[in-house]
Amino acid sequence: MKKPAINLKARNSMFLLLTALVWGVAFVAQRQGGASAGPYTFNCIRSFLGGLVLLPVIPFLDKYTGGRKPQSAQDRRRLSVGGALCGLVLFVASTLQQLGMYYGTTAGKAGFLTACYILLVPVLGIFLGKRCKWNVWIGIVVAVVGLYFLCLTNGFSLQLSDGLVLLCAVCFSVHIMVVDHFSPLVDGVRMSCVQFFVCGAWGMIPMLGVEMPQMGPAAWLQSLGSIDVWIPILYAGVMSCGVGYTLQIVGQNGINPAIASLLMSLESVFSVLAGMVLLHETMTGREILGCVLVFAAVIFAQMNFGKQKKA
């Protein structure tokens, strides 16, 4: 009876790896789209796109895989509460991240500071009864060192915009813990869909109340008329939101949050590799060392050093 659980963890770990890949490629789209359309507008539109993409997926999964359709009022309440909480935390986290990059934090530094949630998740987990093995803590420290070599090539200094991204890392760690609580209780795709519509609804407030009046309605609409704006918005909405965050919610089911955060921190590695493939960028020896350290940390943290129990 142990084998299905092992296969489930292996499958969910692969989902989290795919999540990191999708998010890694999305970093460039986030920076370009936020600079062109404005951070609030970019986040609002991509969130609604993410929710719309999942609407036809839900009945398809119900028909061909059985799904996990809510069967009672309690199930529907859990789905609503989980989706609303995830959407609110995601709105705050993604808004802080976009503002940080909009006001000057480079993509590399934003990747490093955001990935600091891998330090915060196990600390929060301690207060919620989620203990980590010694090799997980070592893996986290090694991963942070690797991310430093990978993302920060010109030294390290903190500006106000960097502080916003650090706050975003705190919020993303809270988001991971909220997902960890609700993912075993509700259908992951449904909760992901709800969280995007909630995130988009919250995003309309600063978009219509702050960004559009500052730019002027005509200039705001004009900024959305370029294909160069919609390419990053579509990728961020369909892939980063619709695919990436859904894979996160499904993949975190049954996975220790600290392990999940380590797997998802590979987004920084994949962002560099995507730059090599898509933009023909080259990697320095420092960046290669960072990639090796992060990969090694993820593998080491998942190794079982305890005594093997007989079935």
Backbone bond lengths (Angstrom), bond angles and torsions (degrees), N, CA, C in turn:
res aa  C-N    CA-C-N  psi(-1)  N-CA   C-N-CA  omega(-1)  CA-C   N-CA-C  phi
1 M - - - 1.463 - - 1.516 112.63 -
2 K 1.333 117.87 -5.21 1.455 120.63 -177.72 1.524 112.51 -81.96
3 K 1.354 116.23 -27.33 1.452 119.92 -171.16 1.527 113.96 -61.66
4 P 1.361 119.05 -45.03 1.460 118.48 178.39 1.511 113.47 -57.32
5 A 1.355 118.25 -37.84 1.469 120.98 179.35 1.515 110.32 -64.46
6 I 1.363 116.55 -40.27 1.460 120.00 178.92 1.526 110.29 -63.88
7 N 1.362 115.64 -44.47 1.455 119.51 179.19 1.524 111.50 -63.06
8 L 1.338 116.58 -37.43 1.459 120.81 178.99 1.518 110.41 -63.49
9 K 1.340 117.60 -43.54 1.461 120.40 178.92 1.517 111.18 -65.74
10 A 1.341 117.22 -38.98 1.464 120.20 178.36 1.526 110.52 -64.32
11 R 1.337 116.06 -42.38 1.464 119.64 178.44 1.519 111.73 -64.13
12 N 1.324 116.88 -44.62 1.458 120.44 -178.97 1.524 111.78 -68.10
13 S 1.338 117.39 -34.14 1.467 120.12 174.50 1.515 110.42 -63.08
14 M 1.348 117.08 -38.57 1.461 120.25 177.07 1.521 111.08 -65.89
15 F 1.349 117.09 -37.24 1.465 120.00 176.01 1.526 111.03 -60.79
16 L 1.347 116.87 -40.54 1.462 120.13 -179.94 1.530 111.02 -69.67
17 L 1.327 117.30 -33.39 1.464 120.17 174.23 1.530 110.79 -64.05
18 L 1.330 116.64 -42.16 1.462 120.32 176.76 1.532 110.66 -64.36
19 T 1.334 116.10 -36.60 1.465 120.50 175.66 1.530 110.72 -58.56
20 A 1.329 115.91 -46.86 1.460 120.31 179.56 1.518 111.14 -62.00
21 L 1.339 117.32 -38.36 1.467 121.04 178.86 1.523 111.16 -63.63
22 V 1.339 116.48 -47.36 1.464 120.98 -179.55 1.526 110.47 -62.62
23 W 1.334 116.90 -45.07 1.470 120.47 -179.59 1.524 112.05 -67.11
24 G 1.340 117.04 -35.87 1.460 119.88 -180.00 1.520 111.73 -61.35
25 V 1.338 116.25 -44.75 1.464 120.38 178.45 1.530 110.38 -67.75
26 A 1.333 116.74 -29.98 1.466 120.87 -175.56 1.516 113.60 -72.91
27 F 1.352 118.54 -15.36 1.461 119.52 -176.63 1.524 111.70 -60.52
28 V 1.335 116.79 -40.91 1.464 120.53 178.94 1.522 110.02 -65.31
29 A 1.343 116.13 -42.46 1.461 120.15 179.36 1.523 111.33 -61.70
30 Q 1.340 116.68 -40.04 1.459 120.34 -179.88 1.517 111.53 -62.64
31 R 1.325 116.42 -43.53 1.464 119.65 -177.52 1.525 111.22 -67.68
32 Q 1.337 117.04 -43.18 1.456 120.79 -179.15 1.523 111.57 -70.32
33 G 1.331 116.54 -45.21 1.458 119.90 -178.08 1.510 113.09 -67.10
34 G 1.343 117.14 -40.17 1.452 120.63 179.09 1.512 112.56 -66.14
35 A 1.333 117.03 -35.53 1.460 120.74 179.63 1.524 111.33 -71.11
36 S 1.336 117.71 -32.46 1.463 121.38 -176.28 1.529 112.39 -84.67
37 A 1.328 116.98 -46.43 1.463 120.12 -174.87 1.520 113.21 -96.48
38 G 1.333 117.42 -15.06 1.454 121.39 -173.83 1.517 109.38 99.31
39 P 1.332 118.32 142.70 1.464 120.94 -174.07 1.521 114.23 -62.90
40 Y 1.351 117.72 -39.79 1.464 119.66 -178.59 1.533 111.25 -70.25
41 T 1.326 116.29 -44.16 1.466 120.42 179.64 1.519 110.93 -63.46
42 F 1.328 116.27 -44.03 1.460 121.14 -179.86 1.528 110.54 -58.73
43 N 1.331 117.41 -49.06 1.455 121.07 -178.25 1.522 112.39 -65.35
44 C 1.326 116.71 -40.67 1.461 120.97 -178.13 1.526 110.87 -63.57
45 I 1.325 116.50 -50.29 1.472 120.39 -176.27 1.520 110.82 -66.51
46 R 1.332 117.10 -43.02 1.465 118.29 -177.35 1.537 111.07 -67.53
47 S 1.333 117.43 -31.06 1.462 119.73 178.20 1.523 110.86 -67.51
48 F 1.336 116.95 -46.01 1.464 119.68 177.81 1.527 110.91 -63.15
49 L 1.339 117.64 -37.76 1.459 120.60 176.75 1.532 111.02 -61.27
50 G 1.332 115.80 -42.60 1.454 119.94 178.66 1.516 112.04 -59.30
51 G 1.348 116.64 -42.75 1.456 120.13 178.27 1.517 112.54 -67.22
52 L 1.343 117.25 -41.49 1.462 121.28 -179.77 1.521 111.88 -64.05
53 V 1.329 116.73 -37.26 1.462 120.75 179.72 1.527 110.84 -62.54
54 L 1.332 117.01 -34.27 1.461 120.86 -175.71 1.526 113.60 -83.16
55 L 1.328 118.23 -17.82 1.469 120.05 -178.15 1.529 112.91 -56.54
56 P 1.350 119.84 -48.06 1.476 118.10 178.68 1.525 113.15 -75.26
57 V 1.326 117.32 -16.03 1.466 120.29 -179.49 1.530 110.84 -72.50
58 I 1.338 117.01 -35.37 1.464 121.47 -175.27 1.530 112.05 -61.23
59 P 1.360 120.28 -52.78 1.478 118.68 178.75 1.531 112.68 -65.03
60 F 1.345 116.94 -30.64 1.470 119.96 177.54 1.528 110.33 -63.11
61 L 1.346 116.61 -46.27 1.453 120.24 179.55 1.526 111.69 -67.35
62 D 1.346 116.77 -36.26 1.464 119.98 177.52 1.528 110.85 -61.60
63 K 1.338 116.67 -37.71 1.461 121.28 -175.66 1.520 112.32 -76.90
64 Y 1.338 116.59 -41.35 1.465 119.10 -170.42 1.530 114.06 -103.86
65 T 1.325 117.86 -17.07 1.474 119.04 179.15 1.522 112.58 -123.26
66 G 1.324 117.23 -3.29 1.461 119.74 -179.19 1.517 113.38 92.09
67 G 1.346 117.04 -31.58 1.455 121.38 178.05 1.522 112.62 57.17
68 R 1.310 115.34 -167.93 1.468 121.05 175.74 1.520 108.15 -136.55
69 K 1.323 115.30 59.37 1.453 120.84 -177.68 1.518 110.11 -62.53
70 P 1.347 117.81 133.85 1.471 120.10 179.07 1.525 111.14 -56.83
71 Q 1.327 115.52 131.34 1.459 120.78 -175.43 1.527 113.20 -104.61
72 S 1.317 117.15 -12.44 1.456 120.03 -176.01 1.522 109.75 -143.81
73 A 1.323 115.19 171.36 1.465 120.35 177.50 1.530 110.52 -63.33
74 Q 1.335 116.14 -35.15 1.458 119.82 178.28 1.529 111.15 -65.59
75 D 1.341 117.20 -39.79 1.465 121.11 177.42 1.527 110.59 -62.69
76 R 1.334 116.09 -44.37 1.469 119.76 -179.92 1.522 111.23 -65.71
77 R 1.331 116.94 -35.56 1.461 120.64 178.57 1.535 110.45 -67.76
78 R 1.326 117.22 -42.53 1.460 120.20 176.87 1.525 111.54 -60.85
79 L 1.341 115.70 -43.08 1.462 120.03 179.31 1.522 111.03 -62.63
80 S 1.337 116.37 -43.59 1.465 120.19 -179.22 1.524 111.58 -66.17
81 V 1.334 116.40 -45.44 1.464 120.17 -178.92 1.532 110.44 -66.33
82 G 1.354 116.85 -45.22 1.456 120.03 179.88 1.513 112.20 -62.55
83 G 1.329 116.92 -45.15 1.459 120.32 179.14 1.517 112.68 -64.89
84 A 1.350 116.26 -39.94 1.469 120.27 -179.67 1.528 111.00 -66.31
85 L 1.339 117.33 -43.87 1.469 120.30 179.52 1.526 111.22 -66.05
86 C 1.340 116.52 -45.34 1.471 119.73 178.34 1.529 110.63 -60.78
87 G 1.341 116.39 -41.67 1.461 119.94 -178.81 1.517 112.73 -65.38
88 L 1.333 116.80 -40.30 1.461 120.53 179.51 1.531 111.15 -66.01
89 V 1.341 116.56 -46.99 1.466 119.81 -179.79 1.524 110.59 -65.33
90 L 1.341 116.32 -39.92 1.464 120.18 178.79 1.518 111.11 -64.17
91 F 1.329 117.68 -38.28 1.464 121.09 177.53 1.525 111.06 -61.04
92 V 1.325 116.61 -48.28 1.469 119.86 -179.67 1.522 110.60 -63.46
93 A 1.345 117.36 -45.00 1.462 121.10 -177.47 1.518 111.92 -64.62
94 S 1.335 117.19 -49.43 1.463 120.06 -177.47 1.520 111.82 -68.23
95 T 1.344 117.40 -33.05 1.468 120.11 177.68 1.526 110.72 -66.83
96 L 1.327 117.54 -44.62 1.466 120.94 177.76 1.528 110.73 -61.71
97 Q 1.331 116.93 -39.92 1.460 120.04 179.65 1.526 111.16 -65.21
98 Q 1.341 116.58 -46.32 1.461 120.02 179.68 1.524 111.67 -64.01
99 L 1.338 117.54 -40.65 1.464 120.53 178.83 1.522 110.98 -64.22
100 G 1.337 116.60 -39.72 1.450 119.75 178.83 1.510 112.13 -60.75
101 M 1.333 117.19 -45.51 1.462 120.57 178.69 1.530 111.53 -70.49
102 Y 1.327 116.10 -34.97 1.468 120.30 179.53 1.525 111.43 -64.35
103 Y 1.351 116.43 -36.18 1.466 120.42 -177.45 1.534 113.02 -92.39
104 G 1.327 118.00 8.12 1.462 117.32 168.59 1.514 118.18 130.83
105 T 1.335 119.36 -11.85 1.461 119.20 178.66 1.522 109.60 -69.05
106 T 1.331 117.37 127.64 1.452 121.26 -179.03 1.531 110.23 -68.11
107 A 1.336 115.61 160.69 1.460 120.19 -179.03 1.528 110.78 -61.67
108 G 1.349 116.35 -39.70 1.460 119.52 -179.67 1.513 112.40 -64.89
109 K 1.336 116.50 -46.07 1.465 119.46 178.98 1.521 110.89 -67.43
110 A 1.344 117.21 -37.60 1.461 120.09 177.39 1.526 110.61 -62.13
111 G 1.342 116.38 -38.88 1.457 119.96 177.82 1.514 111.85 -62.68
112 F 1.340 116.89 -42.00 1.461 120.75 -179.87 1.524 111.19 -67.95
113 L 1.331 116.99 -48.60 1.465 120.31 -177.26 1.528 111.57 -65.17
114 T 1.344 116.86 -39.87 1.461 119.55 178.02 1.522 110.93 -63.37
115 A 1.333 115.99 -40.85 1.465 120.67 -178.14 1.525 112.76 -68.59
116 C 1.324 117.55 -6.55 1.466 119.92 176.38 1.521 112.12 -65.99
117 Y 1.344 117.05 -7.54 1.466 118.16 175.71 1.528 111.06 -62.75
118 I 1.341 117.55 -19.34 1.468 118.26 179.17 1.532 111.13 -67.30
119 L 1.339 117.52 -21.49 1.459 120.77 173.58 1.525 111.59 -81.26
120 L 1.340 115.68 -33.69 1.459 120.31 -173.46 1.524 112.48 -80.66
121 V 1.342 117.15 -34.19 1.458 120.54 -175.97 1.528 112.53 -59.41
122 P 1.354 119.88 -50.36 1.471 117.83 179.47 1.521 113.53 -65.72
123 V 1.354 117.29 -29.78 1.460 120.00 176.86 1.534 110.09 -66.03
124 L 1.343 116.16 -45.82 1.467 119.40 176.55 1.521 110.37 -63.82
125 G 1.330 116.67 -35.94 1.457 120.74 -179.20 1.513 113.25 -62.67
126 I 1.331 116.69 -32.04 1.474 120.40 178.87 1.526 110.45 -59.11
127 F 1.345 116.10 -41.42 1.468 120.08 -179.12 1.527 111.72 -72.32
128 L 1.344 117.11 -15.97 1.465 120.85 -179.84 1.520 111.88 -107.55
129 G 1.336 116.09 13.63 1.455 120.55 176.90 1.510 114.81 80.72
130 K 1.353 118.60 15.81 1.461 122.96 178.35 1.524 108.41 -99.10
131 R 1.325 116.33 102.22 1.461 120.18 -178.17 1.523 110.82 -92.39
132 C 1.330 115.16 149.58 1.455 121.63 179.15 1.529 110.27 -113.74
133 K 1.335 116.67 144.33 1.451 121.35 174.66 1.526 109.67 -73.66
134 W 1.327 115.51 163.16 1.466 120.27 -176.90 1.524 111.92 -61.32
135 N 1.340 116.99 -35.15 1.464 118.57 -178.08 1.531 111.79 -70.38
136 V 1.349 117.06 -25.76 1.461 119.80 176.49 1.527 110.32 -68.38
137 W 1.349 116.57 -42.92 1.466 120.00 178.12 1.533 111.09 -62.26
138 I 1.337 116.75 -42.48 1.473 119.74 177.64 1.528 109.99 -63.46
139 G 1.334 116.57 -41.37 1.453 120.03 178.06 1.520 112.44 -61.10
140 I 1.320 116.79 -38.68 1.466 120.87 179.39 1.526 110.76 -63.88
141 V 1.340 116.68 -45.94 1.467 120.46 -179.80 1.521 110.76 -62.96
142 V 1.341 116.72 -44.74 1.466 120.49 179.60 1.522 110.69 -63.33
143 A 1.342 117.04 -38.86 1.463 120.96 179.36 1.529 111.36 -63.99
144 V 1.334 117.32 -40.58 1.471 120.41 178.96 1.527 110.32 -63.76
145 V 1.342 116.88 -41.58 1.467 119.99 176.57 1.527 110.25 -62.22
146 G 1.336 116.32 -43.31 1.457 120.12 178.33 1.512 112.40 -62.76
147 L 1.320 117.37 -40.81 1.460 121.11 178.30 1.528 111.38 -64.89
148 Y 1.334 116.37 -33.85 1.464 120.12 177.06 1.525 110.22 -63.06
149 F 1.322 116.81 -48.25 1.471 120.28 179.11 1.525 111.30 -64.31
150 L 1.334 116.15 -35.08 1.459 120.38 -175.42 1.524 112.72 -75.31
151 C 1.324 116.68 -43.80 1.467 121.05 -169.84 1.525 114.05 -95.27
152 L 1.329 117.33 -32.02 1.457 119.97 -173.07 1.521 109.68 -110.30
153 T 1.313 115.60 103.64 1.463 120.77 -176.51 1.524 112.61 -102.61
154 N 1.329 117.94 -12.76 1.471 120.79 -176.60 1.521 112.01 -121.37
155 G 1.330 116.74 39.48 1.453 119.41 -179.67 1.519 111.27 82.78
156 F 1.322 115.63 -176.45 1.461 120.01 -174.96 1.517 110.02 -137.07
157 S 1.325 115.04 125.19 1.463 121.28 173.42 1.521 107.11 -147.64
158 L 1.320 116.89 149.27 1.456 121.33 -175.66 1.525 110.99 -106.39
159 Q 1.326 115.83 128.98 1.453 123.09 173.76 1.527 108.69 -112.10
160 L 1.325 116.24 175.92 1.458 120.14 179.17 1.520 111.28 -59.51
161 S 1.338 117.15 -41.54 1.459 120.76 179.22 1.527 111.15 -62.49
162 D 1.347 116.73 -34.66 1.464 120.28 177.90 1.529 110.78 -66.52
163 G 1.330 116.76 -33.76 1.453 120.49 177.33 1.522 111.56 -63.06
164 L 1.338 116.77 -36.15 1.459 119.99 176.42 1.523 111.14 -62.86
165 V 1.344 116.66 -40.45 1.462 120.56 -179.83 1.530 110.40 -69.52
166 L 1.338 116.99 -35.12 1.472 119.28 175.65 1.528 111.14 -63.62
167 L 1.335 116.48 -41.04 1.462 119.74 175.84 1.523 110.77 -63.21
168 C 1.326 115.71 -34.80 1.464 120.01 176.58 1.517 110.76 -62.66
169 A 1.348 117.68 -37.12 1.464 121.53 178.14 1.533 110.69 -63.12
170 V 1.341 116.35 -39.45 1.466 120.69 176.49 1.527 109.92 -60.62
171 C 1.333 116.06 -44.42 1.467 119.90 -178.54 1.526 111.55 -67.57
172 F 1.327 117.47 -38.06 1.460 119.71 178.57 1.531 111.14 -66.18
173 S 1.328 117.00 -33.77 1.465 119.21 176.32 1.522 110.50 -66.46
174 V 1.342 116.86 -38.18 1.473 120.54 175.77 1.527 109.60 -64.97
175 H 1.335 116.41 -39.98 1.469 120.80 179.19 1.532 110.74 -60.30
176 I 1.325 116.75 -42.00 1.463 120.84 178.87 1.526 110.89 -62.07
177 M 1.346 117.06 -40.57 1.463 120.29 -179.94 1.532 111.56 -69.54
178 V 1.334 116.86 -36.60 1.471 119.88 177.52 1.526 109.96 -65.78
179 V 1.332 116.12 -43.89 1.469 120.34 177.26 1.527 110.33 -61.35
180 D 1.334 116.62 -41.02 1.467 120.67 179.89 1.528 110.89 -60.53
181 H 1.322 117.08 -34.69 1.471 120.45 -179.23 1.526 111.91 -74.12
182 F 1.340 117.18 -43.03 1.460 119.94 -171.34 1.531 114.11 -92.93
183 S 1.334 119.34 -22.77 1.462 120.33 -173.77 1.531 113.89 -60.21
184 P 1.358 120.50 -34.50 1.470 117.71 176.56 1.531 113.63 -75.25
185 L 1.332 117.61 -12.75 1.457 121.31 -171.53 1.521 113.29 -98.39
186 V 1.348 117.79 -22.94 1.462 120.46 -173.26 1.527 109.52 -133.90
187 D 1.328 115.69 170.92 1.460 121.35 174.82 1.522 109.56 -72.11
188 G 1.341 116.53 125.10 1.461 120.66 -173.79 1.508 113.62 -63.68
189 V 1.346 118.17 -40.87 1.460 121.07 -178.22 1.528 110.57 -67.62
190 R 1.326 116.29 -40.82 1.463 119.24 178.44 1.531 111.04 -63.66
191 M 1.337 116.66 -44.66 1.463 119.13 -179.54 1.526 110.64 -64.92
192 S 1.332 116.76 -37.67 1.458 119.56 177.45 1.525 110.85 -62.85
193 C 1.326 116.68 -42.06 1.467 121.20 178.80 1.519 110.99 -61.54
194 V 1.334 116.63 -45.49 1.467 120.54 179.47 1.524 110.46 -62.33
195 Q 1.352 117.05 -42.58 1.463 119.05 -176.12 1.524 111.39 -63.73
196 F 1.347 118.32 -33.52 1.459 119.61 -179.10 1.519 111.91 -71.68
197 F 1.337 117.11 -40.03 1.461 118.43 177.78 1.526 110.82 -67.80
198 V 1.325 117.23 -36.11 1.469 120.17 175.52 1.518 110.36 -66.04
199 C 1.335 116.90 -44.84 1.466 121.11 178.76 1.525 110.82 -61.58
200 G 1.343 116.68 -42.74 1.462 120.22 178.67 1.517 112.26 -65.22
201 A 1.350 116.78 -38.97 1.467 120.60 179.02 1.526 110.86 -63.37
202 W 1.338 117.03 -43.94 1.461 119.78 175.63 1.530 110.48 -62.91
203 G 1.332 116.26 -37.70 1.464 119.89 -178.10 1.518 113.94 -66.83
204 M 1.339 117.15 -23.69 1.466 119.90 178.78 1.522 111.94 -65.34
205 I 1.343 116.79 -27.99 1.467 119.81 -176.76 1.522 111.37 -63.47
206 P 1.356 120.44 -55.14 1.472 118.66 177.69 1.529 112.97 -72.97
207 M 1.343 117.49 -26.52 1.464 118.56 179.40 1.525 111.19 -65.30
208 L 1.339 116.25 -49.39 1.469 120.54 -177.74 1.525 112.24 -84.26
209 G 1.351 116.96 -27.19 1.458 119.70 -176.45 1.513 114.68 -91.51
210 V 1.333 117.61 -21.88 1.468 120.94 -176.36 1.527 111.56 -121.75
211 E 1.318 116.14 -57.95 1.463 120.34 -169.98 1.524 112.99 -69.46
212 M 1.335 117.50 -48.11 1.464 119.97 -178.08 1.532 112.03 -64.70
213 P 1.363 120.22 -43.61 1.474 118.39 176.41 1.519 113.12 -63.85
214 Q 1.344 118.32 -36.34 1.456 120.62 179.41 1.521 111.78 -64.93
215 M 1.329 116.89 -43.00 1.464 121.27 -178.38 1.522 111.79 -80.27
216 G 1.331 116.46 -26.55 1.456 120.84 -170.94 1.513 109.12 91.57
217 P 1.339 118.16 135.94 1.475 120.11 -176.05 1.523 113.46 -54.93
218 A 1.336 117.78 -41.39 1.473 120.35 -177.94 1.520 111.03 -65.64
219 A 1.344 116.50 -46.46 1.466 119.81 179.93 1.523 111.23 -66.80
220 W 1.343 115.64 -35.49 1.470 119.97 178.82 1.525 111.08 -63.22
221 L 1.337 116.28 -46.27 1.462 120.21 178.05 1.523 111.44 -65.17
222 Q 1.335 115.83 -37.19 1.469 119.64 179.43 1.520 111.32 -64.13
223 S 1.336 116.43 -35.97 1.466 119.78 179.95 1.521 112.26 -64.67
224 L 1.346 116.52 -23.08 1.464 120.64 179.66 1.525 112.45 -92.22
225 G 1.333 116.82 4.34 1.465 120.05 -177.18 1.504 114.89 -93.19
226 S 1.343 117.29 2.09 1.462 120.51 -176.97 1.523 110.79 -100.37
227 I 1.338 116.08 139.52 1.460 120.73 176.10 1.515 111.13 -65.62
228 D 1.341 116.74 -27.29 1.465 120.53 178.82 1.527 111.89 -66.56
229 V 1.331 116.91 -22.74 1.464 121.11 176.06 1.521 110.70 -82.47
230 W 1.327 116.45 -39.91 1.457 120.19 -173.11 1.519 113.41 -76.74
231 I 1.318 118.69 -25.77 1.469 119.83 177.56 1.531 110.85 -61.75
232 P 1.360 119.42 -52.33 1.470 118.21 176.62 1.522 113.55 -66.15
233 I 1.348 118.02 -33.89 1.461 120.09 178.36 1.522 110.50 -64.84
234 L 1.327 117.43 -43.12 1.457 121.13 179.93 1.522 111.07 -64.92
235 Y 1.329 116.68 -42.49 1.468 117.90 179.10 1.528 110.14 -64.76
236 A 1.335 115.96 -46.17 1.464 119.36 -178.46 1.520 111.21 -64.67
237 G 1.348 117.53 -36.48 1.451 120.37 -178.43 1.513 112.79 -75.70
238 V 1.333 116.82 -49.04 1.461 120.75 -175.26 1.523 111.25 -77.38
239 M 1.335 116.83 -50.01 1.459 120.26 -173.55 1.529 112.05 -86.77
240 S 1.354 117.19 -56.86 1.462 119.64 -175.13 1.521 111.59 -64.69
241 C 1.349 116.68 -44.08 1.469 119.68 179.66 1.521 111.31 -85.18
242 G 1.336 116.51 -64.97 1.450 120.32 -173.07 1.512 114.06 -57.93
243 V 1.331 117.55 -43.85 1.462 121.29 -177.92 1.530 111.13 -91.92
244 G 1.341 116.86 -52.16 1.460 121.15 -172.49 1.520 114.11 -61.23
245 Y 1.330 117.30 -53.79 1.467 119.69 -176.60 1.520 111.99 -70.30
246 T 1.344 117.11 -28.03 1.464 119.01 174.97 1.519 110.48 -68.37
247 L 1.334 116.94 -43.45 1.463 120.56 175.92 1.532 110.54 -60.43
248 Q 1.343 117.05 -36.07 1.461 119.97 178.48 1.526 110.74 -62.77
249 I 1.340 116.58 -48.20 1.462 120.44 -176.93 1.519 110.84 -64.63
250 V 1.352 116.77 -42.87 1.464 119.98 179.08 1.528 110.32 -69.81
251 G 1.327 116.56 -41.79 1.460 120.75 -175.55 1.513 114.31 -70.93
252 Q 1.323 118.03 -28.13 1.466 120.04 -178.40 1.520 113.08 -73.82
253 N 1.322 117.22 -13.95 1.463 120.63 -178.29 1.529 110.24 -63.68
254 G 1.330 116.50 113.16 1.459 121.49 178.81 1.510 115.16 88.09
255 I 1.329 117.73 1.08 1.464 122.15 -179.87 1.528 109.20 -105.29
256 N 1.333 117.04 134.43 1.460 120.92 174.98 1.529 109.56 -54.79
257 P 1.335 119.05 130.34 1.467 120.55 -177.60 1.532 113.64 -55.28
258 A 1.336 117.17 -35.53 1.472 119.37 179.31 1.524 110.77 -66.13
259 I 1.339 117.33 -41.33 1.464 121.23 176.53 1.526 109.86 -64.68
260 A 1.329 116.08 -42.16 1.463 120.47 179.46 1.522 111.18 -60.47
261 S 1.333 116.72 -42.79 1.465 119.75 -179.71 1.527 111.35 -65.69
262 L 1.337 117.12 -35.93 1.465 120.24 176.53 1.525 110.98 -64.42
263 L 1.325 116.66 -45.31 1.463 120.27 179.42 1.526 110.94 -60.93
264 M 1.327 116.26 -42.37 1.463 119.20 -178.08 1.523 112.55 -74.10
265 S 1.353 117.31 -19.60 1.463 119.72 177.27 1.522 111.54 -68.12
266 L 1.329 117.08 -12.61 1.464 120.60 176.28 1.526 112.07 -65.78
267 E 1.339 117.37 -7.32 1.461 119.61 177.30 1.528 111.11 -58.19
268 S 1.344 117.54 -33.01 1.463 120.38 178.42 1.530 110.87 -66.08
269 V 1.329 116.71 -39.84 1.466 121.04 177.54 1.522 110.08 -65.58
270 F 1.325 116.42 -46.11 1.457 120.14 -178.51 1.530 111.95 -66.31
271 S 1.341 117.20 -30.41 1.461 119.14 177.87 1.528 110.99 -65.10
272 V 1.341 116.65 -38.13 1.465 120.30 177.22 1.524 110.47 -69.65
273 L 1.331 117.15 -43.13 1.463 120.60 179.57 1.528 110.91 -64.95
274 A 1.329 117.33 -36.69 1.462 120.76 177.49 1.525 110.65 -64.81
275 G 1.340 116.23 -36.85 1.457 119.92 176.17 1.523 111.96 -62.20
276 M 1.331 116.62 -36.48 1.461 120.61 177.87 1.530 111.09 -66.36
277 V 1.333 116.23 -43.17 1.461 120.59 -175.10 1.525 111.82 -77.76
278 L 1.344 116.61 -46.49 1.459 120.73 -172.57 1.532 113.07 -87.05
279 L 1.330 116.76 -35.58 1.462 120.70 -175.27 1.518 112.92 -110.99
280 H 1.348 116.32 3.54 1.467 122.30 178.55 1.530 111.86 57.83
281 E 1.338 115.21 35.96 1.460 119.51 176.15 1.529 109.69 -79.96
282 T 1.311 115.94 161.30 1.464 121.02 178.22 1.524 109.88 -112.87
283 M 1.326 116.20 155.35 1.461 121.28 -179.94 1.511 110.14 -105.66
284 T 1.331 116.25 137.66 1.458 121.60 174.81 1.530 109.05 -81.50
285 G 1.324 115.45 167.76 1.459 119.65 176.28 1.519 111.56 -60.76
286 R 1.335 116.66 -35.69 1.464 121.74 178.61 1.529 110.60 -62.83
287 E 1.338 117.07 -43.04 1.459 121.12 -179.53 1.530 111.40 -68.95
288 I 1.313 116.64 -38.43 1.466 120.05 176.73 1.523 110.43 -62.24
289 L 1.344 116.89 -42.67 1.466 121.01 177.19 1.530 109.92 -60.18
290 G 1.333 117.09 -42.67 1.461 120.54 178.79 1.515 112.13 -60.81
291 C 1.341 116.96 -43.79 1.466 120.62 178.73 1.525 111.11 -61.32
292 V 1.336 116.12 -44.45 1.461 120.92 -178.95 1.529 110.49 -62.27
293 L 1.333 117.07 -42.57 1.459 120.76 -178.97 1.528 111.42 -64.83
294 V 1.335 117.18 -42.54 1.461 119.74 -179.16 1.523 110.42 -66.38
295 F 1.333 117.01 -45.77 1.462 119.84 177.99 1.531 110.98 -59.48
296 A 1.335 115.86 -44.66 1.466 119.89 -179.54 1.523 111.20 -63.44
297 A 1.330 116.72 -38.86 1.466 120.89 -179.84 1.521 111.20 -64.23
298 V 1.335 116.96 -42.26 1.460 120.83 -179.86 1.526 110.69 -63.48
299 I 1.324 116.99 -43.73 1.462 120.94 179.90 1.526 110.92 -66.81
300 F 1.336 116.46 -45.01 1.468 121.01 -178.28 1.521 111.40 -62.34
301 A 1.341 116.72 -39.19 1.465 120.60 -177.51 1.522 112.01 -66.76
302 Q 1.332 117.87 -23.85 1.459 120.74 -177.79 1.524 113.38 -95.63
303 M 1.330 117.44 -2.35 1.455 120.53 179.66 1.526 110.42 -75.06
304 N 1.312 116.88 146.46 1.455 122.18 -178.75 1.525 108.69 -101.44
305 F 1.341 116.89 109.76 1.447 122.01 -179.29 1.533 112.37 -100.23
306 G 1.339 115.90 1.25 1.453 118.75 179.50 1.509 111.31 -79.69
307 K 1.325 116.23 172.88 1.464 120.60 178.46 1.524 110.19 -71.50
308 Q 1.315 115.15 134.71 1.455 120.73 179.53 1.533 109.91 -71.84
309 K 1.308 116.71 126.05 1.460 121.27 179.59 1.537 109.56 -89.92
310 K 1.307 115.26 139.21 1.458 119.77 177.96 1.534 108.80 -76.38
311 A 1.312 114.77 143.93 1.474 119.95 -178.89 1.531 109.07 -67.81
